[in-house]
């Protein structure tokens, strides 16, 4: 990790120059310098996922053999992440408390500090980014019960959870801004406005004065729990108001500690339809894989899939994962090559069909799940160990640098590289030229099939071929073994 060696050397130097046995506390010059180094380091890893930040803080704290240096490092890191304005950093603060302070591996400076850290952890751990929104059983203005985020999640819609009190001036300002952004925009979501006070009169007046929202796309529920039977304070960390959360259609917390402006940015992101495989994403993947040549190996593609999941799902950022994985699937589907197709199969099996809990939005059914099934069907055609279809067709047999037109049954071709190609395809011409060059060595035999010619000669055979072989990207090159079974496919000869 960039910056790690520098700070580790500094920590080691601090422990050497100012051992714990010399003083009951570290010299202020050491704490000032070490604090500066720690601040520099956390800024370097600021954009990393929470799990990376957690492992890095563990490494830094664990590297300190001197108890006072370790205490200063742990307390400083905890304070940074507990007070960080970055959404999600509280996860790191709670991790530091659970790993180092709670079991007594490191002591906080005072008992009060420890108690405050415990309260922070217990009042925040249930409502972190990526957590299932805790269920709440509240009461409506009509006196009926309303259960939020139960087994049905959010009924497939985004939900805003807004905790407020009538005597809170900031709540009034946020309510006015919230009403403003929701009133005229074409959002389709739920607003659960939860009054945290005990006066029904003030509750009704506040709702009427500040939270009257006339938008047919928004379902507004005014709720309260004057006896605090739902334990909303602990579940959502409501020690003060206002508090704004955004919950996905599947009931996962995707925004917390929001103000209205930050909420609007998230709503705009999550509400607009996403166009998978757009020009920008295609250019991104073109550039990303340019350094691997025309035929990246399967492990390269797999590694990108795993890294993509780690950096998004590891940070509980389901939206970024969905967009990246969907765009990557669309891009891979237009590419050729053995490694590419192997990686595409891995992406579909592990991260799309293998993670049905991720793809629950309404647009996923057609844009992702249905398309992945189509791609999966193409990838499964003429699999390794199977024979090519029993179709008799004319083609060119290329061997020993010589070429002749023959008629063969595809399922009887043995130890042959079969090339399906079309007219006007630059990649096809390059692969055919490579086949001619390789045949001159006398080691390989090729059978080439002109798809355009086959359509004209025998349309029925062409339809049967489409059913049995993936001809979505030309050329399609497969290799048969001594028994006429497919041993490789999506091959490139260059």
N, C-alpha and C positions, 0 to 999 in steps of 0.2 A: 504494500500500500504506500503510495507516494507520501512522503513526509514522516513515515514511521521511524526509520533509522535515526533521523535527527533528534526526535523527541526521546527515543530510548536512550541515546547517548547522553542527552541532557539529564534524564532521570538517574542514570547510572552515576554521572558526575555529581549530582546533588547528594546521592546516598554516600558517595566516597568522601566528599568534602564536609558534609554535615551529618555524621552518624547520629542515631537516636540517643546513644548513650551520653552524648555531650550536652544535650539540652532537652527540656521538656517540650519544647516546640521548635519548629523550624525558624531559621533566621528570615526576616522579612525580605531580604534581598533574594533569597532562594525562592520564597513563595511568589514574589512579584515576577521573577524571571520564568519560573515554572508555569505560573498562570498564563503568561504571555505565550509560551510554547504550546500549552494545551489549547488556548484559544485559536492559535494558528492551525493546529492539527484538526480540530473539530470543523473549522471552516473548509479544510481540504476535503473532508468526507461528508460535507453538508448534503450533497445530492445523492448519496448512497442510500440503498434501502435500509429499513430499520434493522433487519437481521445482520447486515454488515456493520452498522454502527454498534450494535450490541456486542458482536464478536470483537470489534476493535477496542471498545472500552474495556472489555474483559481482558484483552491482551495487555493494554496499558496498565490497568490496575494490578494484574497478576505479575507484571514485570517488576513491580516495586517490592524489594525485599526489606526495606526499611519501613517500619510501621507508620512513622509520621509522614514520610513521602507518600506512602500508599493512601493514608487517610486524606491528605490534601488532594491527591489526584482523584480519588473516588468522590469526595465531597464536591470538588470543582466540576467534575463531569456530571454528577447528579444535578447540581444546581443549574448547569447550562441547559440540560435537556428538560428538566422540570419547568423551567421558565421560558423555553424556546417558543417563539411565535410560529414555528413551522408545524403544520398539522402532521401529527404522527410521531413527533419527537418525544411525547410523553410516554410512548411505549418503551423507549430506551431508558428513561428515568425509572420507570417501574421495574425494568429488568435489572438495573444497577441495585435498586433497593432489595429486590428478591434474592439476587445472587450474592451480594456483598454485605449489606447492612443487616437485613433481617436475620440471617444465621449467625451474625456476630463475627464474621471474618474481618470486617472493618467497622470501627466505631465512629459514629457521628460525634461532632464536637460537644453537643449537649443532649440531655434527655428530651428536651423540648424539640430540638431539631429532628430527633428520631421519631417522636410522636407525630410531628407534622408530616414527615415523609411517609409514615405508615398510613395516615389519613389520606394523603394524596394518592397512594397506591390503591387503597381499598375503595376510594370513591371514584376511581378512574378506570380500573382494570376491566370492568364489565362493558364499557362503552368505547373501547378503542377502535381505531380505524380497522376495518376488516372483520370485526366481531359481529356475530348475530345480534341484532338489536334486542335487548332484553324485553321480555313481555311485560306489558303494563295493563292492569285492570282498573280502569278509571270510571268516572261517572259523568254523564252528559247533562246538559241543562234541562233535559226532560226527565231526569232522574233515573235513566236506564244505565245499565253497565255497557262499557265499550272496551273490548280487549284488543290492544294494539300489539302487532308483531307476534301473534300466536302461530299456530301451525300453518296458517295461510299467508304468512309473511306480510307483504304490503299489497296483496292482490295484484301483483304485477305492475304496480305504479310507484313512481318515486314518491317519497313522503318527507315532508318537513315536520320536524318535531321542535316546537317552540315553547320553552318554559319561560314564564314571565310572572311578575307581581304587579299589582295595581299601584303600589306606592313607589315604584322604581322609575325614575325619570328616564334612565337609559332604555328601559323597556318600552316606554311611550315612543321614544325616537325610533327605535328599531321596528316597532309595530307599524308606525307611519310609513317607514321606508319599505317594510315588507309588503304592506298593502299596495304601495305604489308599484313595485316591480311585478306583483302578481295580478294586478287588476287588468292590465291591458295586453299582456303577453299570452301567446297561445300554448301555455303549458298545460299538460295533463298530469295532475298529481294530487296528493292528499296533503292538507295542512291540518296537523293536530296541534291546536293551541292549548297548552296546559297551564292553567292558573295555579300558582303555588301557594296562594293565600287561603284565608278562611272566611272571608266575607262574601256571601253570595250576591249581595247588592252591588258591591264594588266590582265583582267579577262580571256581572251582567252589563254594568255600565261601561266598563273598560272594553269588553268585547264589541259593544255597540258603537262606541266612540272611535276605537282605534283598529279594530280587526274585522270590520264589515267589508267583505270582499265579494264583489259581484262578477264572477267569471265562471261560465258554465263548465269549463274544463277542470276546475279546481273544487275538490270536495273538502269543505271546511267543517271541522269538528271542534267544538268548544268543550273542554274537559277540565275536571278538577278532582282532587283527592284530599279533602280537608283533614282527614284522619291519617293521612300518609300510610294507608294500608298497603299500597302497591310498592312501597319502598323505593319510589322514584328517585329520592335523593341519593341513595347509595348506588342504585343501578346506573344512573346517568351522571353522577357527580354533581348534583345541583346544590352547591353550597352558596351560590349567589345567582342572581338573575341579571340580564337575560342569558339564556343558553339556547343555541341553535344547532340542530343536528340535521343531516340529510341521510336518508335511508333508501337503499336501492329497492327495485321492484321485487327482489328476492329476499328482502329483509336484512341486508347487510349494511352496516354503518359505513358510509363513504365520505362523510364530512362531519366534523365536530369542532367545537369551539369557534364556530363561524360568526362573522358579522354579516349584515345583509348584503354588502357588496361582494364578499367572498362567496356567499350563497348564490348570488346571481351568476357569478362566473361558472360555478359548478353546474347550476341548472342549465345554463346555455350549452355546456359541454355534453351533459347527459341527456338533454332533451332533443337535440337535433339529430336527425337520421344520419348515420355514418355510411359513406360510400366506400365500400371495401374495394381494394385493388385500384385505387385512384392513381392518377399520373404521378403525384408526389411520392406516394409509397413505392410505386414501381421504380422510380428514379433512385430512391433511397436504397432499395435492395440491389439494383443494378450496380451502384457504386460500392456497396458493401462487399459484394462477391466478385467485383472486378479483379481483385488481386489473386483470386484462386483459379483464374483461367476459365476456359469454357466448360470444364468438367470437374467441379469440386467433388471431393470424395464424400461418401455418405456421412462419415463421422463429423465432418465439418458442418454439415447441415444440422445434424443432430445436436451438436454442441451449441449452435446458435439457438435452437429451440429451447434447450435446457437453460441457457443463460438468460434468454428472454423471459422464461417463466420465473427464474430466480429473482430477477430485477423488478418484476411487476407483482406477481403473486406473493413473492417473499415480502413485499412491502404492502401487501393487501390491496394493491392497486388493480382491481379486476378490470376496470375500464381500459387501461393502457394495455393490459394483457390481451383483452378481447380484440382491440384494434390491431395490435401488432400480429397476433396469431392469425387473425382473419386475413390481413393484408399479405402476410407471408404465404398463406395457403394459396391465395389467388395468384401471387407471383410465381410460386413453384409450379402451379398448374399450367403456366404458359411456357415453362422452360423445358429443355431436353437434357438428357444425360442420365446415366445409371445412378450416380450419386445423388443427383437432384431428386429423382423419382423415389429412391430409397428413403431420403430424408422427408419427402412429402408423405409417404406412407407412415413414417414414424410420427410426424406431427399430427396427422389425423387420428391414428390409433391411440396416442398417449394424451394429447392435449385437446382434442375436439370430441370424438366419440368416447374417449376415455375420461372426459370430465363433463358429464351432462349437467352437473350443478352450476357450471359457469355459463352455459349457453341457454339461458332461460328467458331472455327478452323476446318480444313478439317478432322482431325482425330476424332473429337468429334462425327461425324455422326454415325460411327460404334461403337467405343469404349465406348461411354458414352450414347448418346441418344438412339441408337437402343437397347443396353443392358438394359438401364433403362426401356424401354418399355416392354422388356421380363420379367424383374423382376416385374414390375407393373402388368402385366397380371397374373403372378403366384400369387401375393399377393391378387388379386381381386377374385380368384377362391373360391367358397364355402364361400362367405362372411357371416358375421353375419346377421341373419334373413332369410337366404336362407336354403333350404333343401339340404342334400347330394344327389348325383345323384341316379336315380331309377335303380340301378344295384343290381341284386340278386347274392349274393356270399356266399360261404362257409367261416366260420370263427369260432373262439372260443369265446363262451360266458362265461365270468368270473364273478361270483357273489357269495357272501358268502363264499369265499375261495374255491369254487368248479369250475371246468372247464369242459365244454362239447362242442363238435363240433356240430354246427347248421348251417342252411342256412337262411339268412335274406336279405330283401331288405334294402339297406342303407338309403333310404329316409323315412323308417318307424321306424327307431330306435329312441326311445324317452327316454329322461333322461339317455342317455348312453354316456360314453366316448369311442370313437372309435379310435383304434390304428392301423395305417398302418405301417408295419415293414418289414424288409428283413433279410435273413439269414446272419450270420457273421458280424452283425452290433453291436458293443459293446454298443453304446448308446441305441439301441433297446432293448438289453437284460436287461439293467439297468431299462428302463422304464417299461418293462413287469414284472420284479420282483417287482417294486414299485406298479404296478397295482394289482398284486396278493396279496400283503400285504394290500393294501387299501380295496380290496374286502372282506377281512376277517372281517372287521368292520361291513359289511352288509349295509353300507351307499351308496356305489357306485356300478354301474354295468358297465362292460367293454365288448366291442366286438372287438376282434383283428383279423386283416386281414393280412395274409402272402402274400406279393406282389409276391414273387417268385412262390409260389404255384398257385396263380391266373393266372399268365402268362401262366403256363403250362396247366391249366384246361380250361381257357376261354380267349384267346388272345383278342378277340373283346371287351369283358368287360373291360379288362385291358386298352385298348386304350381309351375307353369311360371314364374310371376313371382318366386317365392322363389328359384328356381334362377338367375335372371338379374339380380336386383336385390338390393342389401343392405337388407333391411328389419329389421335387428336393433335399430335405434334409430329410433324415430318422432319427428317426421315425417321422411321421406326426400324431399328436394327436389332435382330435377335440371333442367338447362336444355339445350334442344336448339337447334341452329343452323339456318340456312336450308335445309340438306340433311337435317335430321332426325337429325343426329348429336349425341351428348352433348358439350357443351362445358364444363359444370361439373356437379359433384354435391356432395351434403352441404351445400347452400347454405342460408343463413338469410336471410330477407327483412326481418328487423327491424334 
